[in-house]
């Protein structure tokens, strides 16, 4: 027995790359998703033939809009480069293929790709690309506030299950769990005045799901020592850190 070089779980050796059966399946699923879903969707967004999230008319600022979405273009460039590199490992001539032809060449050589001695690194690189693509294809109302970028102090958003996050301002990449842990500490510094429903909605922006009824129960039972009533009916000044900490204990 040995350990999978990607997930580190014990496994019986399958090939020289030492990816376990589960990682091999997940790796192949990402390859299929890249060409079947992500790249076509990103291409439509780049050409502004599609939009992610709610539609609306932005006010004119006196300058013509960019003819293409440059963020989607950058993601497509990285995705195409990964496909070209892998196709070139199958046969050097394949490296010059367009992304779709390169992708089909990869799909036709499953075992060759999965048994590459570089498969562990290739899989990790594709995971990074896939996460960035998925974030760009996720509607804004499904993103949560993960925290603050330690480099430029801009807000970082991502999906609730994100393992890493890239700052859209300075391009720094961070481990999402560490960013969220720092965020939870900063929640103790945030006060919110409103109803239990308002507090529940605000916490949802941080990926913390809690019902207004549960907050109301905590108020009645005296569990929220930092919550102070205001002169307005059913309104309190809440400490978001206290609510988040109680929610962790409640789960």
Order of alpha helices (4+ residues) and beta strands (2+ residues): beta-beta-alpha-alpha-alpha-alpha-alpha-alpha-beta-beta-beta-beta-alpha-beta-alpha-alpha-beta-beta-alpha
